[in-house]
Amino acid sequence: MSEKVGSNKVSISKMFVYALLAIATFLSIFPLYWMFVMATNHNSAINSVPPAFIPGAELVTNFKKVIDTIDFFGAIWNSLIVSTVTTIGVLFLCSLAGFAFAKFAFKGKDVLFIFILVTMMIPPQLGLIPQYFIITKLDWLNDLKAIIVPGLIDAFGIFWMRQYISSNVPYELVDAAKIDGCSNFRVYWNIAVPVIIPAFATLAIIKFMYIWNDFLWPLVVLREESSFTIQVALRGLIDNYVRDNGMILSGTFWATVPLIIVFLLLNRLFIQSLTEGAVKS
């Protein structure tokens, strides 16, 4: 009798967990679905009461309006260049710095690492004026370098890599490689890099998404339409007098597709990096 009661409690708890997961999944997916629905409907259907809840037949028409209004594909290309180059640079530089903080002993290491952590608490908006002054002096205004170069070093990336390398790259492997005559960089490249691929995937998703969605800094340093990233270009879809929500949401939806593709490509490694610590503990 007690076994039946215990099994009933387990099944009820499982049902409760599954119900919460189902609700969380619905709440997470619904905004994307709602954006797609508005991107496929005419403005009148979106503004009607109640609004349309099923996809319409205006997806191609709305996207044609987007292409006619802004240089959508040019902006997508600029965002791909900026996000990809910055992400690759962050993965290399932050993993190199994280490896140094995790496995090397040098004077002032702890103080320097604390200083890096402190910079994570400073709002990025406070750095707009000094960064703009530097970019102006370098004559990088209206150039994609003005977005790429300041984003190559990321405090969170250094922290993330340092923590992951500390727990997943044993000192014994590092010492053995040094005994065999490996240089510090070769130890990093041949020993650490193969182990931290899941950490690369996680940081790549976070950084790529952040750069892709960044609006304020590109708006400040980019002036000509030919150099706009997608977030700045989408601003051109908003008219002060007539707002076509179908066209705006169509551009927003298609601008989100590359992020979904990147996440799907790195999804397995992303989940592996998050669950590895729990499995080891």
Backbone hydrogen bonds in HBPLUS format (Angstrom, degrees):
<---DONOR---> <-ACCEPTOR-->    atom                        ^
c    i                          cat <-CA-CA->   ^        H-A-AA   ^      H-
h    n   atom  resd res      DA  || num        DHA   H-A  angle D-A-AA Bond
n    s   type  num  typ     dist DA aas  dist angle  dist       angle   num
A0005-VAL N   A0001-MET O   3.09 MM   4  6.44 158.2  2.14 149.2 155.1     1
A0006-GLY N   A0002-SER O   2.89 MM   4  6.10 157.3  1.94 146.1 152.7     2
A0007-SER N   A0003-GLU O   2.89 MM   4  6.13 156.8  1.94 147.8 153.9     3
A0008-ASN N   A0004-LYS O   2.90 MM   4  6.09 152.6  1.98 146.8 154.4     4
A0009-LYS N   A0005-VAL O   2.99 MM   4  6.26 153.7  2.06 146.7 153.4     5
A0010-VAL N   A0006-GLY O   3.04 MM   4  6.33 153.4  2.12 145.4 152.5     6
A0011-SER N   A0007-SER O   2.93 MM   4  6.15 161.3  1.96 148.5 153.4     7
A0012-ILE N   A0008-ASN O   2.89 MM   4  6.07 156.7  1.94 148.0 154.6     8
A0013-SER N   A0009-LYS O   2.93 MM   4  6.08 158.8  1.98 144.6 150.7     9
A0014-LYS N   A0010-VAL O   2.90 MM   4  6.12 154.6  1.96 147.7 154.9    10
A0015-MET N   A0011-SER O   2.90 MM   4  6.11 157.1  1.95 145.4 151.7    11
A0016-PHE N   A0012-ILE O   2.90 MM   4  6.14 152.3  1.98 146.9 154.6    12
A0017-VAL N   A0013-SER O   2.95 MM   4  6.22 158.0  2.00 147.5 153.0    13
A0018-TYR N   A0014-LYS O   2.86 MM   4  6.10 167.2  1.87 155.3 158.6    14
A0019-ALA N   A0015-MET O   2.87 MM   4  6.01 150.4  1.95 142.4 150.8    15
A0020-LEU N   A0016-PHE O   2.99 MM   4  6.26 157.1  2.04 147.3 153.0    16
A0021-LEU N   A0017-VAL O   2.90 MM   4  6.19 157.9  1.95 151.2 157.9    17
A0022-ALA N   A0018-TYR O   2.84 MM   4  6.02 152.3  1.91 144.9 152.7    18
A0023-ILE N   A0019-ALA O   2.96 MM   4  6.20 157.8  2.01 148.1 153.7    19
A0024-ALA N   A0020-LEU O   2.88 MM   4  6.09 164.4  1.90 151.3 155.9    20
A0025-THR N   A0021-LEU O   2.85 MM   4  5.99 154.8  1.92 145.0 152.1    21
A0026-PHE N   A0022-ALA O   2.96 MM   4  6.16 158.2  2.00 145.3 151.2    22
A0027-LEU N   A0023-ILE O   2.93 MM   4  6.17 164.9  1.95 154.3 158.2    23
A0028-SER N   A0024-ALA O   2.98 MM   4  6.11 141.4  2.13 140.1 150.5    24
A0029-ILE N   A0025-THR O   2.95 MM   4  6.11 156.9  2.00 151.6 157.1    25
A0030-PHE N   A0026-PHE O   2.87 MM   4  5.74 155.1  1.93 152.4 158.5    26
A0032-LEU N   A0029-ILE O   3.10 MM   3  5.54 120.1  2.48 111.1 125.0    27
A0033-TYR N   A0029-ILE O   3.00 MM   4  6.28 159.5  2.05 155.1 161.8    28
A0034-TRP N   A0030-PHE O   2.73 MM   4  5.89 161.9  1.76 160.0 165.0    29
A0035-MET N   A0031-PRO O   2.94 MM   4  6.07 149.8  2.03 139.9 147.8    30
A0036-PHE N   A0032-LEU O   3.00 MM   4  6.27 152.9  2.08 142.9 150.1    31
A0037-VAL N   A0033-TYR O   2.87 MM   4  6.18 155.6  1.93 150.7 157.7    32
A0038-MET N   A0034-TRP O   3.05 MM   4  6.28 163.5  2.08 148.6 151.8    33
A0039-ALA N   A0035-MET O   2.95 MM   4  6.12 140.9  2.11 139.4 150.9    34
A0040-THR N   A0037-VAL O   3.17 MM   3  5.31 148.3  2.27 100.7 110.0    35
A0041-ASN N   A0038-MET O   3.47 MM   3  5.27 169.8  2.48 100.1 102.6    36
A0058-GLU N   A0040-THR O   2.85 MM  18  4.57 164.1  1.87 133.6 128.3    37
A0045-ALA N   A0042-HIS O   3.04 MM   3  5.40 124.2  2.36 106.0 119.5    38
A0046-ILE N   A0042-HIS O   3.18 MM   4  6.55 150.8  2.27 151.5 160.1    39
A0047-ASN N   A0043-ASN O   3.04 MM   4  6.25 154.1  2.11 147.9 154.3    40
A0062-ASN N   A0058-GLU O   2.85 MM   4  5.87 168.0  1.86 152.2 155.8    41
A0063-PHE N   A0059-LEU O   3.05 MM   4  6.18 154.3  2.12 142.4 149.8    42
A0064-LYS N   A0060-VAL O   2.92 MM   4  6.13 148.2  2.02 146.7 155.3    43
A0065-LYS N   A0061-THR O   3.13 MM   4  6.46 148.0  2.23 144.2 152.5    44
A0066-VAL N   A0062-ASN O   3.10 MM   4  6.47 147.5  2.21 140.7 149.5    45
A0067-ILE N   A0063-PHE O   3.00 MM   4  6.34 160.3  2.04 151.0 154.9    46
A0068-ASP N   A0064-LYS O   2.93 MM   4  6.14 151.1  2.02 144.9 153.1    47
A0069-THR N   A0065-LYS O   2.99 MM   4  6.10 132.8  2.21 140.2 151.9    48
A0069-THR N   A0066-VAL O   3.14 MM   3  5.17 133.0  2.37  95.9 108.7    49
A0070-ILE N   A0066-VAL O   2.98 MM   4  6.12 169.4  1.99 163.2 164.0    50
A0075-ALA N   A0071-ASP O   3.00 MM   4  6.17 155.8  2.06 150.1 156.8    51
A0076-ILE N   A0072-PHE O   2.88 MM   4  6.16 153.7  1.95 150.1 158.2    52
A0077-TRP N   A0073-PHE O   2.94 MM   4  6.10 156.0  2.00 143.5 149.6    53
A0078-ASN N   A0074-GLY O   3.00 MM   4  6.27 156.9  2.06 144.5 150.6    54
A0079-SER N   A0075-ALA O   2.93 MM   4  6.17 158.8  1.98 147.8 153.5    55
A0080-LEU N   A0076-ILE O   2.87 MM   4  6.11 151.7  1.95 147.2 155.4    56
A0081-ILE N   A0077-TRP O   2.96 MM   4  6.23 159.4  2.00 151.3 156.1    57
A0082-VAL N   A0078-ASN O   2.96 MM   4  6.17 174.8  1.96 154.8 156.2    58
A0083-SER N   A0079-SER O   2.84 MM   4  5.81 168.5  1.85 149.7 153.7    59
A0084-THR N   A0080-LEU O   2.90 MM   4  5.74 160.2  1.94 142.0 148.5    60
A0085-VAL N   A0081-ILE O   2.99 MM   4  5.93 167.7  2.00 151.4 155.0    61
A0086-THR N   A0082-VAL O   3.02 MM   4  5.91 160.4  2.06 144.2 150.6    62
A0087-THR N   A0083-SER O   2.96 MM   4  5.89 155.5  2.02 138.5 146.0    63
A0088-ILE N   A0084-THR O   2.97 MM   4  6.15 165.7  1.99 153.7 157.2    64
A0089-GLY N   A0085-VAL O   2.99 MM   4  6.16 163.0  2.02 149.2 154.3    65
A0090-VAL N   A0086-THR O   2.87 MM   4  6.05 157.1  1.92 149.4 155.8    66
A0091-LEU N   A0087-THR O   2.92 MM   4  6.12 162.1  1.95 152.3 156.8    67
A0092-PHE N   A0088-ILE O   3.10 MM   4  6.34 162.1  2.13 150.6 154.6    68
A0093-LEU N   A0089-GLY O   2.93 MM   4  6.01 170.4  1.94 158.3 158.9    69
A0094-CYS N   A0090-VAL O   2.86 MM   4  5.49 155.9  1.92 141.9 150.1    70
A0095-SER N   A0091-LEU O   3.20 MM   4  5.83 149.2  2.30 126.4 135.0    71
A0096-LEU N   A0092-PHE O   3.00 MM   4  6.10 151.5  2.08 144.0 152.3    72
A0097-ALA N   A0093-LEU O   2.94 MM   4  6.16 161.5  1.97 147.2 152.2    73
A0098-GLY N   A0094-CYS O   2.75 MM   4  5.83 157.8  1.80 143.5 151.0    74
A0099-PHE N   A0095-SER O   2.85 MM   4  5.91 149.5  1.94 139.6 147.3    75
A0100-ALA N   A0096-LEU O   3.10 MM   4  6.36 154.3  2.17 142.8 149.3    76
A0101-PHE N   A0097-ALA O   2.97 MM   4  6.26 162.0  2.00 154.2 158.6    77
A0102-ALA N   A0098-GLY O   2.93 MM   4  5.99 143.5  2.06 140.3 150.5    78
A0103-LYS N   A0099-PHE O   2.94 MM   4  5.92 160.3  1.98 152.2 155.7    79
A0104-PHE N   A0100-ALA O   3.07 MM   4  5.17 149.4  2.16 134.2 138.8    80
A0109-LYS N   A0106-PHE O   3.27 MM   3  5.73 145.5  2.40 139.8 135.0    81
A0112-LEU N   A0108-GLY O   2.97 MM   4  6.04 163.1  2.00 153.1 157.9    82
A0113-PHE N   A0109-LYS O   2.93 MM   4  6.12 154.3  2.00 148.5 155.9    83
A0114-ILE N   A0110-ASP O   2.94 MM   4  6.16 157.4  1.99 148.3 154.2    84
A0115-PHE N   A0111-VAL O   2.98 MM   4  6.20 153.1  2.05 144.8 152.5    85
A0116-ILE N   A0112-LEU O   3.03 MM   4  6.33 148.7  2.13 142.1 150.0    86
A0117-LEU N   A0113-PHE O   3.01 MM   4  6.34 154.0  2.08 146.6 153.5    87
A0118-VAL N   A0114-ILE O   2.90 MM   4  6.19 149.8  2.00 148.7 157.1    88
A0119-THR N   A0115-PHE O   3.20 MM   4  6.52 147.4  2.31 143.0 150.3    89
A0120-MET N   A0117-LEU O   3.08 MM   3  5.37 143.2  2.22 103.3 113.8    90
A0121-MET N   A0118-VAL O   2.94 MM   3  5.48 153.7  2.01 114.6 122.5    91
A0122-ILE N   A0119-THR O   3.31 MM   3  5.37 160.3  2.35 102.3 108.1    92
A0126-LEU N   A0123-PRO O   3.08 MM   3  5.85 155.2  2.14 121.6 127.2    93
A0127-GLY N   A0124-PRO O   3.07 MM   3  5.55 153.1  2.14 111.7 119.5    94
A0128-LEU N   A0125-GLN O   3.24 MM   3  5.41 168.5  2.25 109.6 112.1    95
A0131-GLN N   A0127-GLY O   3.03 MM   4  5.92 157.1  2.08 147.2 154.6    96
A0132-TYR N   A0128-LEU O   2.82 MM   4  5.89 154.6  1.88 147.5 155.2    97
A0133-PHE N   A0129-ILE O   2.95 MM   4  6.17 154.7  2.01 151.4 158.3    98
A0134-ILE N   A0130-PRO O   3.02 MM   4  6.28 157.0  2.07 146.8 152.2    99
A0135-ILE N   A0131-GLN O   2.91 MM   4  6.14 166.3  1.93 153.7 157.4   100
A0136-THR N   A0132-TYR O   2.92 MM   4  6.05 152.6  1.99 145.1 152.5   101
A0137-LYS N   A0133-PHE O   3.04 MM   4  6.28 158.3  2.09 146.3 151.7   102
A0138-LEU N   A0134-ILE O   2.99 MM   4  6.26 146.7  2.10 148.1 157.5   103
A0140-TRP N   A0135-ILE O   3.04 MM   5  5.36 178.8  2.04 157.7 158.1   104
A0139-ASP N   A0136-THR O   3.02 MM   3  4.98 152.6  2.10 100.6 109.3   105
A0143-ASP N   A0140-TRP O   3.08 MM   3  5.30 127.0  2.37 144.1 136.3   106
A0142-ASN N   A0221-VAL O   2.67 MM  79  5.69 156.7  1.73 166.3 170.1   107
A0146-ALA N   A0143-ASP O   3.01 MM   3  5.74 152.1  2.09 118.5 125.2   108
A0147-ILE N   A0144-LEU O   3.02 MM   3  5.47 153.6  2.09 110.4 118.2   109
A0148-ILE N   A0144-LEU O   3.04 MM   4  6.33 162.3  2.07 152.5 158.1   110
A0149-VAL N   A0145-LYS O   3.04 MM   4  5.67 157.8  2.09 140.9 146.2   111
A0151-GLY N   A0148-ILE O   3.13 MM   3  5.45 135.5  2.34 105.5 117.9   112
A0152-LEU N   A0149-VAL O   3.21 MM   3  5.46 172.9  2.22 116.7 118.2   113
A0158-ILE N   A0154-ASP O   3.08 MM   4  6.46 154.0  2.15 153.1 159.4   114
A0159-PHE N   A0155-ALA O   3.02 MM   4  6.29 165.9  2.04 152.1 156.0   115
A0160-TRP N   A0156-PHE O   2.76 MM   4  5.92 166.7  1.78 155.8 159.6   116
A0161-MET N   A0157-GLY O   2.97 MM   4  6.05 167.0  1.99 147.7 151.3   117
A0162-ARG N   A0158-ILE O   2.90 MM   4  5.98 158.1  1.95 147.7 154.4   118
A0163-GLN N   A0159-PHE O   3.03 MM   4  6.21 164.2  2.05 152.2 155.7   119
A0164-TYR N   A0160-TRP O   3.03 MM   4  6.20 162.1  2.06 148.7 154.1   120
A0165-ILE N   A0161-MET O   2.87 MM   4  5.90 168.1  1.88 151.9 155.7   121
A0166-SER N   A0162-ARG O   2.99 MM   4  6.00 155.9  2.05 142.8 149.9   122
A0167-SER N   A0163-GLN O   3.31 MM   4  6.49 148.6  2.41 142.0 148.2   123
A0168-ASN N   A0164-TYR O   3.03 MM   4  6.03 129.0  2.30 143.9 157.5   124
A0169-VAL N   A0165-ILE O   2.97 MM   4  5.27 151.8  2.05 143.8 143.4   125
A0175-ASP N   A0171-TYR O   2.83 MM   4  6.08 165.2  1.85 159.3 163.1   126
A0176-ALA N   A0172-GLU O   2.88 MM   4  5.98 155.6  1.94 143.1 150.3   127
A0177-ALA N   A0173-LEU O   2.97 MM   4  6.13 155.8  2.03 145.2 151.4   128
A0178-LYS N   A0174-VAL O   3.04 MM   4  6.30 152.9  2.11 145.8 153.2   129
A0179-ILE N   A0175-ASP O   2.95 MM   4  6.19 151.8  2.03 146.7 154.4   130
A0180-ASP N   A0176-ALA O   3.09 MM   4  6.35 145.2  2.21 141.4 150.3   131
A0182-CYS N   A0177-ALA O   3.02 MM   5  5.54 162.2  2.05 151.6 148.1   132
A0181-GLY N   A0178-LYS O   2.99 MM   3  5.07 156.4  2.05 102.9 109.6   133
A0187-VAL N   A0183-SER O   2.93 MM   4  6.21 152.8  2.00 152.2 159.8   134
A0188-TYR N   A0184-ASN O   3.04 MM   4  6.34 158.0  2.09 145.3 151.1   135
A0189-TRP N   A0185-PHE O   2.82 MM   4  6.06 162.5  1.85 150.5 155.3   136
A0190-ASN N   A0186-ARG O   2.78 MM   4  5.70 168.5  1.79 150.2 153.9   137
A0191-ILE N   A0187-VAL O   2.89 MM   4  5.24 146.3  2.00 132.9 141.8   138
A0192-ALA N   A0187-VAL O   3.29 MM   5  6.80 151.1  2.37 146.7 154.9   139
A0193-VAL N   A0188-TYR O   3.00 MM   5  6.27 157.2  2.05 167.7 174.4   140
A0195-VAL N   A0192-ALA O   2.97 MM   3  5.38 129.9  2.22 110.5 124.3   141
A0196-ILE N   A0192-ALA O   3.10 MM   4  6.30 146.0  2.22 155.6 166.0   142
A0199-ALA N   A0196-ILE O   3.08 MM   3  5.14 116.9  2.49  98.3 113.7   143
A0200-PHE N   A0196-ILE O   2.95 MM   4  6.30 149.6  2.04 151.1 160.5   144
A0201-ALA N   A0197-ILE O   3.01 MM   4  6.37 154.8  2.08 152.5 158.7   145
A0202-THR N   A0198-PRO O   3.07 MM   4  6.41 159.0  2.12 149.5 154.1   146
A0203-LEU N   A0199-ALA O   3.01 MM   4  6.17 174.2  2.01 154.3 156.0   147
A0204-ALA N   A0200-PHE O   2.79 MM   4  5.86 151.5  1.87 148.8 157.8   148
A0205-ILE N   A0201-ALA O   3.04 MM   4  6.25 157.6  2.10 147.7 152.1   149
A0206-ILE N   A0202-THR O   3.11 MM   4  6.38 169.4  2.12 153.7 156.3   150
A0207-LYS N   A0203-LEU O   2.89 MM   4  5.95 170.8  1.90 152.4 155.5   151
A0208-PHE N   A0204-ALA O   2.87 MM   4  5.73 161.0  1.91 144.1 150.6   152
A0209-MET N   A0205-ILE O   3.03 MM   4  6.00 162.5  2.07 144.4 149.7   153
A0210-TYR N   A0206-ILE O   3.01 MM   4  6.17 154.4  2.08 142.7 150.3   154
A0211-ILE N   A0207-LYS O   2.92 MM   4  6.12 171.3  1.93 159.7 160.7   155
A0212-TRP N   A0208-PHE O   2.93 MM   4  5.96 161.5  1.96 147.4 153.5   156
A0213-ASN N   A0209-MET O   3.00 MM   4  6.05 154.9  2.07 144.1 150.1   157
A0214-ASP N   A0210-TYR O   3.04 MM   4  5.99 115.5  2.47 137.5 152.5   158
A0214-ASP N   A0211-ILE O   3.29 MM   3  5.14 150.1  2.38  96.4 105.1   159
A0219-LEU N   A0215-PHE O   3.02 MM   4  6.00 149.3  2.11 145.1 154.3   160
A0220-VAL N   A0216-LEU O   3.07 MM   4  6.37 139.1  2.25 144.6 155.7   161
A0220-VAL N   A0217-TRP O   3.05 MM   3  5.10 126.1  2.36  97.8 111.8   162
A0221-VAL N   A0217-TRP O   3.14 MM   4  6.43 158.6  2.19 157.9 162.2   163
A0222-LEU N   A0218-PRO O   2.94 MM   4  5.55 144.1  2.07 147.0 152.2   164
A0227-SER N   A0224-GLU O   3.11 MM   3  5.72 155.6  2.17 115.4 122.3   165
A0228-PHE N   A0225-GLU O   3.23 MM   3  5.17 163.3  2.26 104.3 109.4   166
A0233-ALA N   A0229-THR O   2.93 MM   4  6.14 160.1  1.97 155.7 162.3   167
A0234-LEU N   A0230-ILE O   2.91 MM   4  6.03 151.5  1.99 147.6 153.8   168
A0235-ARG N   A0232-VAL O   3.21 MM   3  5.50 143.3  2.35 102.8 112.7   169
A0236-GLY N   A0233-ALA O   2.94 MM   3  5.61 152.3  2.01 117.9 125.2   170
A0237-LEU N   A0234-LEU O   3.02 MM   3  5.53 165.9  2.04 115.1 119.7   171
A0238-ILE N   A0235-ARG O   3.26 MM   3  5.83 165.8  2.28 115.1 119.3   172
A0248-ILE N   A0244-ASP O   3.03 MM   4  6.33 166.5  2.05 155.6 159.7   173
A0249-LEU N   A0245-ASN O   2.89 MM   4  5.95 169.2  1.90 150.7 153.8   174
A0250-SER N   A0246-GLY O   2.95 MM   4  5.97 137.2  2.14 135.1 147.0   175
A0251-GLY N   A0247-MET O   3.05 MM   4  6.34 163.8  2.07 154.1 156.3   176
A0252-THR N   A0248-ILE O   3.00 MM   4  6.25 156.8  2.06 145.1 152.4   177
A0253-PHE N   A0249-LEU O   2.85 MM   4  5.85 153.9  1.91 138.3 145.2   178
A0254-TRP N   A0250-SER O   3.08 MM   4  6.30 173.0  2.09 155.6 156.3   179
A0255-ALA N   A0251-GLY O   3.01 MM   4  6.06 139.9  2.17 138.7 150.0   180
A0256-THR N   A0253-PHE O   3.00 MM   3  5.19 145.1  2.13 102.3 113.0   181
A0259-LEU N   A0256-THR O   3.06 MM   3  5.48 125.1  2.38 109.8 123.3   182
A0260-ILE N   A0256-THR O   3.25 MM   4  6.64 152.8  2.33 151.0 159.0   183
A0260-ILE N   A0257-VAL O   3.04 MM   3  5.13 117.1  2.45 100.5 115.9   184
A0261-ILE N   A0257-VAL O   2.99 MM   4  6.30 158.0  2.04 157.6 164.0   185
A0262-VAL N   A0258-PRO O   2.98 MM   4  6.20 163.1  2.01 149.4 153.2   186
A0263-PHE N   A0259-LEU O   3.01 MM   4  6.22 161.3  2.05 147.2 152.3   187
A0264-LEU N   A0260-ILE O   2.93 MM   4  6.14 159.9  1.97 150.1 155.6   188
A0265-LEU N   A0261-ILE O   2.98 MM   4  6.20 153.2  2.05 150.1 157.2   189
A0266-LEU N   A0262-VAL O   3.12 MM   4  6.31 149.1  2.21 146.2 153.8   190
A0267-ASN N   A0263-PHE O   2.77 MM   4  5.38 103.6  2.36 142.6 159.3   191
A0270-PHE N   A0266-LEU O   2.91 MM   4  6.00 152.5  1.98 153.9 163.0   192
A0271-ILE N   A0267-ASN O   3.01 MM   4  6.25 163.0  2.04 155.8 158.2   193
A0272-GLN N   A0268-ARG O   3.00 MM   4  6.18 154.2  2.07 143.4 151.4   194
A0273-SER N   A0269-LEU O   2.97 MM   4  6.16 154.3  2.04 147.0 152.2   195
A0274-LEU N   A0270-PHE O   3.29 MM   4  6.55 145.7  2.41 140.8 149.5   196
A0275-THR N   A0271-ILE O   3.04 MM   4  6.21 143.3  2.17 148.1 157.6   197
A0276-GLU N   A0272-GLN O   2.98 MM   4  5.82 133.7  2.20 146.5 155.6   198
A0279-VAL N   A0275-THR O   3.04 MM   4  6.29 154.7  2.11 154.5 161.4   199
A0280-LYS N   A0276-GLU O   2.99 MM   4  6.25 158.4  2.04 152.2 158.0   200
A0281-SER N   A0277-GLY O   2.98 MM   4  6.13 155.2  2.04 146.4 153.0   201
